[in-house]
Structures are given as structure tokens and as C-alpha cells.
Amino acid sequence: MSDVKFDLKPVSKKPSRKYRKGSKYDPIIDSFMKSEHELVKVEVPEKDANYLRTQLKKRIDARDLQDKVEVSVVNNIAYLEKK
């Protein structure tokens, strides 16, 4: 069996990850929550309404907002509604 060459170097802390924190759909939810509107139609170019509902629902659940906002699709149009 051959030996593996390696180095161990002490560090004070791990660097933060370089990926996006949150989601690209979070600004949609944030903007809606800050608005005075109770019901809005959500349109994202080149995204199907059902796909959009799925992504927004994941973010609503991840952010524990399901008691404040809900997402639905009617006639292939996505809607956000305040509860």
C-alpha cells in the first residue's frame, strides 16, 4: 500500500459558502408582503404557472409563512393571497 501525501493547515473559521442565500423567488414574496394588496397575479416570463406555484410554495413553507400567504393557480395563472 502506498502512502498518501497531505498537509493539514489550521484555520480560524470556515469561509461562508458562495451560493445564493434564500431563493430567486423570495423577492416576489417579500414585495407582496410589503404591498397593501390582498390578492395579486404573479407572472414570471417563460415560467409555467404550476411551476411557479411549486417554487413559491416551497419558499413560503421554508420561511414559515403559510399562515400569512398562500399561492394558487387558476386557469394557468398564479396568484398570491394574504390570509
N, C-alpha and C positions, 0 to 999 in steps of 0.2 A: 504494500500500500504506500502511495506517495504522500508526502506532506503537502499541505496547502499553505501558501504564503498569505499572510494577512497582517493588517495593522489595526490596533484599537486606539482611538483618539478620544480623549474626554471632551465633552461639550457641556455648556451650562444649561441649554434647553433645546428642545426640538424646534425647528422652524415651522411656521404655520404653513398649511397646505396652500397650493396655488390655484385650487379650483374655486368656482363660484360658491359663495355662501348664500344659501337660500335658493331661489329659482327665478328664472326669467319671467315667470308668471306672477311672482309676488307684487311687482309694481301695479298690476291690474287690480289685485285685491286691495292693496294699500290705497290706491286712488279712489276706488269705490267706497271704501270705509270712511275716507275723509270727506267724500261728497255728501251733499244733502239729499241725494236721490235715494229712493227706496227700491227701485227696480230699474235695471239698465240692460240693454242689449250689448253683448260683447262680440266684437268682430276682430279677428286676427287674420291678416292676409295669408292665404294659402294654408289655413288650418281648418279642418273639418270641425263642426260644432260639437260632435260627440267626442272627438279627441280633446278639444278644448275643455269640455266638461270634465273629462277624466283628469286632466292635468290640474285644473283649478280645484277639483275635489280633493286631490292628493295634498295640495298646499293648504287648503282650508283645514283638513284633518291634521296635518303636521303642525300647523300653527294653533290648533285647538280653538278654531273659530266657528265650529259647526253650530253653536248656539246663537251666533250673531249673523251669519250669512249662509246662503245656500245657492247652489248652482243647478240649473236645469236646462234642458233642451226641448224646444217646441218648434216643430216644422223646420228642423235643421238650423235653428238659431239658438245660440247660447245666451242665457240670462243669469245675472246675479241679482239676488234679492235679499234685502235686510230682513231679519226676523224681528 
